[in-house]
Amino acid sequence: MSNVSNTQQPGAAARLSDWMRNRSWALAMTVAIVITVGGLVILETARERIAAEYETALEARDVTVQLSTLASQLSRLSAHQSDFLLTKQDTSAQGFCATAGRVRQIEQQLSGFYRSGKADSAELASFTQIVALTEARIGAGAAALQRAASHPLDLSACGSASEANAADATLVDSTLTLLRDNEERRAQHALEASRADQRISTLCAAGLSALNIVLFILLFRNLGIQMDRQTRVQRQLITQQEELDQLVNERTRQLEALGWHLQAVSENEKTQLARELHDELGAILTASKMDVAWAHRKLKDSDPDISEKLKRALANLDQGIALKRRIIEDMRPTVLTNFGLVTALRTLADEAAQRNNWTLESHLPADDIQLDEQTEIALFRVAQESLTNAAKYARASKVSIALQVGDGQVALHIADNGVGIMPADLTRTHTHGLLGMRQRVAAHGGRFDIQRGVPNGTDIHVVMPSVSTATPSVDLPPSTPSRTSVQ
């Protein structure tokens, strides 16, 4: 019996210890939550009170500034009156009326404050007295101007003429000084109250933080039990994460290959469509133009009305041929195929500069370079998209384009002095133009970088690996840059 009793006592002690550990954890968590919630309520209440006091201080400072501005405008009013009495110039009288209007505007703004109930009755009475004295002062000034003028003045903007005592100006100034002093005291009192509340809030936060630190120390004692369990779970998660990373990398490679394939298919379709438009539609439009031109020549003298219609038809056919040519050039630029990348970039930049009245600065190699076809197409499309974006959004007046080849790489740089790309646009995932350029460059193992210029504008840098068959390597800038200014 003694052995059984001794065996049961350690088991009961262990269960009691586990129960105490579990209860202490729950109790500590409950107390920590209560303290945290209570502290948040106290801090939020203090924050609202401090914010209200700051708003009161700011409002008082704003009223003080407006009262000072009103005093300054009244001084300017007297200055304009004195200037007119000395010079008899109508501009001084007009300045007097304009200053009177600004005085009334400031009084109207201050009236909203004094009549909102935030000021006491004495301050409201003082402000009302200032308004009345100011109106009398303006009226008296207008009457003085009329008497001193050699010809009638249009002072309707100043209001009706009246007489004011000489002591009115001193009374207005003293009353304004009194009101400013009251508002400054109110602002200072609000700031002192807010500082006191901040100190109290800081002490409360420090006390609550100390209590929470004590509770967290007790809680951390129980974390050791869970560390081993979390370590085992973490190892499993790491293994799963590695497997997931491998799967993501594989899917990424597949998507990149698919994106490159889609771009290649798109370029092939554009090439085929451009060829069909050139061969079929071009022939049709050219034949139609020849027939209409022949009919126009035949009917030019005999039937002027029909001849005029045919002349319009010829103009429409010319526009259609030009539109067909632009579409073909956009889909598959013939200058890139026939003359190479450098000539294509120069032609593209010159045409864009002419269309948009840009000043163009180009740093392109003097001789053409030979790159693989896909690299040339990718660089040309990036330049085409960049210039299109600059024309649509940048509102630029100057654009520069540069191309550098060397060390197995080709670098393209396009910059403008427009409004510049916004930082938020650099991380947006639905900007298809940027995504298309990034994908096109990344598919060839290149690097695409776009950033906001200094101080404004947009800079685009593209670096791609290349196997160049051109002999020389061109440094930036190769020579004196060529500039094309289209006004």
Secondary structure by P-SEA (a helix, b strand, c coil): caaaaaaaaaaaaaaaaaaaaaaaaaaaaaaaaaaaaaaaaaaaaaaaaaaaaaaaaaaaaaaaaaaaaaaaaaaaaaaaaaaaaacccaaaaaaaaaaaaaaaaaaaaaaaaaacccccaaaaaaaaaaaaaaaaaaaaaaaaaaaaccccccccccccccccccaaaaaaaaaaaaaaaaaaaaaaaaaaaaaaaaaaaaaaaaaaaaaaaaaaaaaaaacccaaaaaaaaaaaaaaaaaaaaaaaaaaaaaaaaaaaaaaaaaaaaaaaaaaaaacaaaaaaaaaaaaaaaaaaaaccccaaaaaaaaaaaaaaaaaaaaaaaaaaaacccccccccaaaaaaaaaaaaaaacccbbbbbcccbbbbccaaaaaaaaaaaaaaaaaaaccccccbbbbbbbbcccbbbbbbbbccccccccccccccaaaaaaaaaaaaaabbbbbbbbcccbbbbbbbbbbbbcccccccccccccbbbbbcc
